[in-house]
Amino acid sequence: ISKRFRYDTALVSALKDMEEDILEGLKSQDMDDYFNGPFTVVIKESCDGMGDVSEKHGSGPAVPEKAVRFSFTVMTVSVTNNNGPLRIFEETKPNSELCCKPLCLMLADESDHETLTAILSPLIA
């Protein structure tokens, strides 16, 4: 059982959510001419086990008791001007759950590599 999001859609959505921070970064660096980009975006991907997520009530179907989340974090956004690349956004807490954007949530054990590969390979490829 899993829920996958399209990578490109998730990335665009994350950048839309950060639009104010990006525009503020451009304004603070007097880079108003670069409002339309192009931008260089650096992301970090991660795949984390979420531990036991089972709920022991009801008589529904048996499901795995562990969950895995594959996500990404926007680490930096920069623009290139005459002086080279200029960073206009940098994630201050890159390991925080709050900045991780999920790409795939699945009920599986993180040590079950066959299941992880079957679910994630179309997403990463």
N, C-alpha and C positions, 0 to 999 in steps of 0.2 A: 504494500500500500504506500503510495507516494504522491506528492504534489510537486510538479516541476514547473518552473517559469522559463520563458524564453530568455536567453542571456541578453540579447540586444534590447529587448523590452525592459528587462530589469535594470540594465545599466542606464538607459535613457530616463527611466522613472527615478532612479537614484539621483541623477544629475539635475533633473527637474526639481526634486526636493531641495537640492543644494543651491538652486539658482540665486537666492538672495546672498548667500555667503560668497559665491563666485563673483557676482556683480560688486559686492562690497570690497572684495579683494582687488578687483580691477580699479575701482575708484580710489582706493587707498594708495595704489601704486601709480596714479595718474595715467592709467592705461585705457581711457575711455574709447580710444580708437579701436580697441580689440574686443568690444562687446559681442561681435559676431564671430569671434575666434580667428583662426583655428586654435583649439586647445589640445594640450597633451594631458591625458588622464592615466595615472598609474594606479592599478588596483592590486589588492592582495586577496588571493582565494584561500579558503580554509574549509576543512571538512572535520566536523567535531561530533563526537558521540554525545548525546544528551542524557544518557543514563536511563534509568527505569522510569517509564512514563505510563505504566499500566494502571488501570483502574479496576479494582477487584469487586465490581458489583454487576448485577444483571447476568443474563445467560446468553449474551451475544456471541458472535463468532470468535474463535481463538485468534489473537493477533500477537505478533512479537511484542515483548515487553520493553524493548529498547528502541530509541529513535536516533536518527542521524540527521544533521543539518549541513548542507553544502552551501556556503555563502561567499560573498565578496565584500571587501571594504574599499572605498575610494580613499586612497592614501594621499595623493597630491593631484592638483590641477595646475597647469602652468601654460603660459603663452610665450612665444619667442618674439623678441623685438630685436633691434639693431645690436643690442649688447648681449644677446644670447637668451637662454630660457629664463623666465621670471616666474617664480612660484607665487600663485595667487590664492591657493588654498592648501592647507596641510592638516590632515587629521591629527588632532592632539592626543586622542586616546585610541590608537589603532586596534588594541586588543579588547576593547569594550564591546559587549553584546549590543549596545545601543546603536553602534555605527555599522554593524554587520547587516547586509542586505541578503536575505535568503534567496537562493536559486532553486533549491530542492529540499524538501522535508520528507523523510521516509521513516516508516516503521521497519527497522532492521537493526541488526547488531553491527557495530562498526568493525568488528573483526571478520565479518562475513564478506570477504573480498569479491566473491562471485556475484553476490546480489548488488553490492555497491558498483561494480563495474558495469553490470547489465543496466542499472538505472542511470548512472552518471555518464556513461560513454557517449550517448547521443548529445548530451548537454555540453560536454567539453570539446567534442570533435568539431 
